[in-house]
């Protein structure tokens, strides 16, 4: 292989064959170096490609007398560190989101428990007959007809008692939540 300084000079002049030689020369050591920092081969290869794209786009600014090796590995190191910072920020955002969701779920569970307690307290204040009809319908899953037959009342009375019970509960729970 011809001298590295000569290849770098040709790259600076726009020689794409020289650029390919330069890339192939640094490919393995560049990927190994990036891998030692980011621990992800695909990401390391992407970083190498990104640096070489920048080198090609800025080829006119290359000074063959300066240490190209140092320049290349400094660029790779900076890209690797930027990648790690992005990963850390992403992890922090995920942790924060998870914490907020967990907190939100805890608050929802507490609110649900409070509503259930309000409902139970309101149910305790219902008249005995109305409470029994509500219990048979809601908890035991009995139909209007079944309740009417069990309690020896009309189906319409069951319906009216349930409507009144539900209105009362809804009003008490909404009033208590508003406070």
N, C-alpha and C positions, 0 to 999 in steps of 0.2 A: 504494500500500500504506500502511496506517495506520502510525503511529509504532511503532517496535520496542518501546519501553518499555511502550506500551499493550498490545501483543500479549503481552508477557511477564507483565504483570499479569493478563491474562485467563487465561493458561495456569496461573498460580498459583491462580486461582479454579476451575480445572477445565474450562475451555472447550476442548473437543476441536478445534473449528474453528480457534481461535487456535493451538493446538499444531501443527496441520497447516501453517498459514502459517509458523510459526516453523521447522518442519522444512524446508519447501520453501525458505525464505530461506537456511538454512545448509547445505543438502544439498551443493551443488557445491563451495563453498569448504571445507567439512569433509572431503569425500572427497579433494579435491586436497591438502589439508594432510596427511592421513593417508597418502596415496599417496607424498608426498615423503619419508616416513620408512620405510614398510614395503615400498614398490615392488610392491604387489599390490592391484589395484583391488577385487577381491572382498573381501579382508580389510579394506581401508579402508572399504568400504561397511558391512561387518558392524560395524566399530568405531563408525561413526556411528550405526547403529541401536542398538547397545548403550548408547551415551551418551544417546540420546534416550529410550530406555526408562527409564533411571535418572532422567532429568529428569522424565518423566511420573509415575513412581512416587513421586518426592519433590517434586512440584509445590507442595505446601503450604509447603515450606521455601524456595522461591524468593523472593529479595528483589529486586524490580525496580529498586531504587536501586543495586544493585551491578552491576559490569561483567559482563554475561552472556557477551559475546563472549570475554572473557579466561577465564572459567570453562569454557566449552565447549571452547576450543582447548587448555586445560591438561588437561582430561579426555581429549581425543583423543590428545594427546602422551603422557600416562601410559599409556594403553592400547596405543599403538604401541610404546612402549619395553618394556612388559611382554611384548608379542607377540614382539619381537626377542629378549628374554631367554629366552623359552620355546624359540624356534627354536635359539638358541645351545646351550641345555641339551640339546635334542633331538639336535643335531648332535654334541655331545660324547658323549652316550650311544651314538649310532650308531658314532662313531669308536672308543669304548672297546669296544663289542661286537665290532666288526670286528677290532680288535687281539687281543682274547681268542680269537676264533674262529681267527684266523690262527696265533696262538701254539699253540692246541689242535691245529690241523692239523699244525703243524710237529712238535709233540711226538708225535702219532700216527705221523707218517711216520718219525721217529727210532725209535720203539718197533717199528714194522714192520720197519725195516732191521735193528734189533738181533735180532729174532726170526729173520729170514732168515739172518743170520750165525750165530746159534746152531744153526739147522737144518743149515746147510752144514757147520759144525764137527762136529756130531753125526753127520751122514751120512758124513763122512770117516773116522769111527771104526768104521763098520759093516764086517763081514766082506765080502770082495770079491764073493762070490756073491750075498749078500743085497743089497748096494749095486747090483749089476747088475740084479737083478730089480726093485728099487724104481725105478731109473732108467728101465728099459723100460716099466714100468707108468705112472709119474707123468709123466715128461718126454716119452716117445715115444707114450704113449697105447695101448700094446699090451694086449690082453686076456690073461687067465690062460692060455687055450688057446694063443695065439700065443707067449707067453713059454715055456710048457712045450715047445712044438715046437722053438723056436729053441735052447733050452738042453738039450734032450733029457732033461727031467725030467718028473715027473708034475704034473698040474694041481694036485693037493692040496699038493705041495711048494711050488709057486709061492704058493698061497694062504697056507700056514703061514709062509713066509718073509716075505711082505708083512705079515702080522699082527704078527709079531715085530719087523720093522723099524719099523713105525708105532708100536708100543708103546714101543720103545726111544727113538725120536725124541721122542714125546710126553712121556715121562718125563724125558728129558734137558733139553728146552726148558723144561718146567714147573719143574724143579729149578733151572735156571739163572735163570729169571725170579723165582723165590722168593728168591734170594740177594740 
